[in-house]
């Protein structure tokens, strides 16, 4: 058995991990003494609905990416319009890919950031940020 000159098993290297006093718990148990959880029952309906709605956001972003990667001409026109700060042309090019959901657009001469969102929907839940250089 290990004997220490320090009380209650104090060890300088493991001080943060060892209780200072017998019976002392560094982290309280998430379950109170009465055996009932302090948290509500888990209900995955809203979580699953959000995941289902997020699929549509991803599908819309995928349309944009597929067009961008399939056509060097499209990528060139988009980058050129963004570099010239031609917001109308950038918007028109993005919509021409088939994107129909709401998005927020920010661009610089070096890159473009698009936040695809279903905020126009009744129960908006999802945003997908795409940042490209």
C-alpha positions as a Markdown table, in Angstrom:
| # | Residue | x | y | z |
|---|---|---|---|---|
| 1 | Unk | 0.0 | 0.0 | 0.0 |
| 2 | Unk | 1.1 | 3.5 | -0.8 |
| 3 | Unk | 1.8 | 5.7 | 2.2 |
| 4 | Unk | 2.1 | 9.4 | 1.9 |
| 5 | Unk | 3.2 | 12.1 | 4.3 |
| 6 | Unk | 0.3 | 14.2 | 2.9 |
| 7 | Unk | -3.2 | 13.8 | 4.3 |
| 8 | Unk | -6.0 | 12.2 | 2.4 |
| 9 | Unk | -4.0 | 10.9 | -0.5 |
| 10 | Unk | -2.7 | 14.2 | -1.8 |
| 11 | Unk | -0.3 | 13.8 | -4.7 |
| 12 | Unk | 1.2 | 16.9 | -6.3 |
| 13 | Unk | 1.0 | 15.7 | -9.9 |
| 14 | Unk | -2.6 | 14.3 | -9.5 |
| 15 | Unk | -4.0 | 17.0 | -7.2 |
| 16 | Unk | -6.7 | 18.1 | -9.7 |
| 17 | Unk | -7.9 | 14.5 | -10.1 |
| 18 | Unk | -7.9 | 13.3 | -6.5 |
| 19 | Unk | -10.3 | 14.3 | -3.8 |
| 20 | Unk | -8.8 | 16.4 | -1.1 |
| 21 | Unk | -11.0 | 14.9 | 1.6 |
| 22 | Unk | -12.5 | 11.4 | 1.9 |
| 23 | Unk | -16.1 | 11.4 | 0.8 |
| 24 | Unk | -15.7 | 14.6 | -1.2 |
| 25 | Unk | -16.9 | 14.4 | -4.8 |
| 26 | Unk | -15.2 | 16.7 | -7.3 |
| 27 | Unk | -18.2 | 16.5 | -9.6 |
| 28 | Unk | -21.7 | 16.2 | -8.3 |
| 29 | Unk | -23.7 | 13.3 | -9.6 |
| 30 | Unk | -26.2 | 14.3 | -12.3 |
| 31 | Unk | -28.8 | 12.2 | -10.6 |
| 32 | Unk | -30.1 | 13.7 | -7.3 |
| 33 | Unk | -30.4 | 11.6 | -4.2 |
| 34 | Unk | -34.1 | 10.9 | -4.8 |
| 35 | Unk | -33.2 | 8.9 | -7.9 |
| 36 | Unk | -35.1 | 11.2 | -10.4 |
| 37 | Unk | -33.2 | 12.9 | -13.2 |
| 38 | Unk | -33.0 | 16.7 | -13.1 |
| 39 | Unk | -33.5 | 16.8 | -16.9 |
| 40 | Unk | -36.7 | 16.3 | -18.8 |
| 41 | Unk | -37.4 | 13.1 | -20.7 |
| 42 | Unk | -35.6 | 13.0 | -24.1 |
| 43 | Unk | -38.0 | 13.8 | -27.0 |
| 44 | Unk | -36.4 | 13.4 | -30.4 |
| 45 | Unk | -39.3 | 14.6 | -32.5 |
| 46 | Unk | -38.2 | 18.2 | -32.9 |
| 47 | Unk | -34.6 | 17.1 | -33.3 |
| 48 | Unk | -35.6 | 14.6 | -36.1 |
| 49 | Unk | -37.8 | 17.2 | -37.7 |
| 50 | Unk | -34.9 | 19.6 | -37.8 |
| 51 | Unk | -32.6 | 17.0 | -39.3 |
| 52 | Unk | -35.2 | 16.3 | -42.0 |
| 53 | Unk | -35.5 | 20.0 | -42.8 |
| 54 | Unk | -31.7 | 20.3 | -42.9 |
| 55 | Unk | -31.6 | 17.8 | -45.7 |
| 56 | Unk | -33.4 | 20.3 | -47.9 |
| 57 | Unk | -30.9 | 23.0 | -47.0 |
| 58 | Unk | -28.1 | 20.7 | -47.9 |
| 59 | Unk | -29.8 | 19.7 | -51.2 |
| 60 | Unk | -30.0 | 23.4 | -52.1 |
| 61 | Unk | -26.3 | 24.0 | -51.2 |
| 62 | Unk | -25.4 | 20.8 | -53.2 |
| 63 | Unk | -27.1 | 22.3 | -56.3 |
| 64 | Unk | -24.9 | 25.3 | -56.1 |
| 65 | Unk | -21.7 | 23.4 | -55.5 |
| 66 | Unk | -22.5 | 20.9 | -58.3 |
| 67 | Unk | -22.9 | 23.8 | -60.8 |
| 68 | Unk | -19.8 | 25.5 | -59.5 |
| 69 | Unk | -17.6 | 22.5 | -59.8 |
| 70 | Unk | -19.1 | 21.3 | -63.1 |
| 71 | Unk | -18.5 | 24.6 | -65.0 |
| 72 | Unk | -15.3 | 26.5 | -65.1 |
| 73 | Unk | -17.2 | 29.2 | -67.0 |
| 74 | Unk | -19.7 | 29.6 | -64.3 |
| 75 | Unk | -17.0 | 29.7 | -61.6 |
| 76 | Unk | -15.2 | 32.4 | -63.6 |
| 77 | Unk | -18.3 | 34.5 | -64.1 |
| 78 | Unk | -19.2 | 34.2 | -60.4 |
| 79 | Unk | -15.7 | 35.2 | -59.2 |
| 80 | Unk | -15.5 | 38.0 | -61.7 |
| 81 | Unk | -18.9 | 39.4 | -60.7 |
| 82 | Unk | -17.9 | 39.2 | -57.0 |
| 83 | Unk | -14.5 | 40.9 | -57.6 |
| 84 | Unk | -16.3 | 43.7 | -59.3 |
| 85 | Unk | -18.9 | 43.9 | -56.5 |
| 86 | Unk | -21.7 | 43.4 | -59.0 |
| 87 | Unk | -24.2 | 42.2 | -56.4 |
| 88 | Unk | -27.0 | 41.8 | -58.9 |
| 89 | Unk | -25.0 | 39.6 | -61.2 |
| 90 | Unk | -23.8 | 37.4 | -58.3 |
| 91 | Unk | -27.4 | 37.0 | -57.1 |
| 92 | Unk | -28.5 | 36.1 | -60.6 |
| 93 | Unk | -25.8 | 33.5 | -61.0 |
| 94 | Unk | -26.6 | 31.9 | -57.7 |
| 95 | Unk | -30.3 | 31.7 | -58.5 |
| 96 | Unk | -29.5 | 30.3 | -61.9 |
| 97 | Unk | -28.1 | 27.1 | -60.2 |
| 98 | Unk | -31.6 | 26.3 | -59.0 |
| 99 | Unk | -31.3 | 27.6 | -55.4 |
| 100 | Unk | -34.7 | 28.5 | -54.1 |
| 101 | Unk | -34.2 | 28.9 | -50.4 |
| 102 | Unk | -33.2 | 32.0 | -48.5 |
| 103 | Unk | -29.5 | 32.7 | -48.3 |
| 104 | Unk | -27.2 | 35.5 | -47.0 |
| 105 | Unk | -24.3 | 36.4 | -49.2 |
| 106 | Unk | -21.0 | 38.0 | -48.4 |
| 107 | Unk | -18.0 | 38.2 | -50.7 |
| 108 | Unk | -14.7 | 39.8 | -51.1 |
| 109 | Unk | -12.2 | 39.7 | -53.9 |
| 110 | Unk | -10.7 | 36.6 | -52.2 |
| 111 | Unk | -13.8 | 34.5 | -51.4 |
| 112 | Unk | -17.5 | 34.1 | -51.0 |
| 113 | Unk | -19.5 | 33.1 | -48.0 |
| 114 | Unk | -23.1 | 31.9 | -48.3 |
| 115 | Unk | -25.4 | 31.0 | -45.4 |
| 116 | Unk | -28.1 | 28.8 | -46.7 |
| 117 | Unk | -31.1 | 28.9 | -44.4 |
| 118 | Unk | -34.8 | 27.9 | -44.2 |
| 119 | Unk | -35.6 | 31.1 | -42.4 |
| 120 | Unk | -38.5 | 31.8 | -44.8 |
| 121 | Unk | -40.2 | 28.6 | -43.7 |
| 122 | Unk | -42.8 | 28.4 | -40.9 |
| 123 | Unk | -40.5 | 26.6 | -38.5 |
| 124 | Unk | -37.0 | 27.7 | -39.4 |
| 125 | Unk | -34.4 | 25.6 | -37.8 |
| 126 | Unk | -31.4 | 25.2 | -40.0 |
| 127 | Unk | -28.5 | 27.2 | -41.4 |
| 128 | Unk | -25.6 | 25.9 | -43.4 |
| 129 | Unk | -22.6 | 28.2 | -43.8 |
| 130 | Unk | -20.4 | 27.7 | -46.9 |
| 131 | Unk | -17.2 | 29.6 | -47.2 |
| 132 | Unk | -15.2 | 29.3 | -50.4 |
| 133 | Unk | -11.9 | 31.0 | -51.4 |
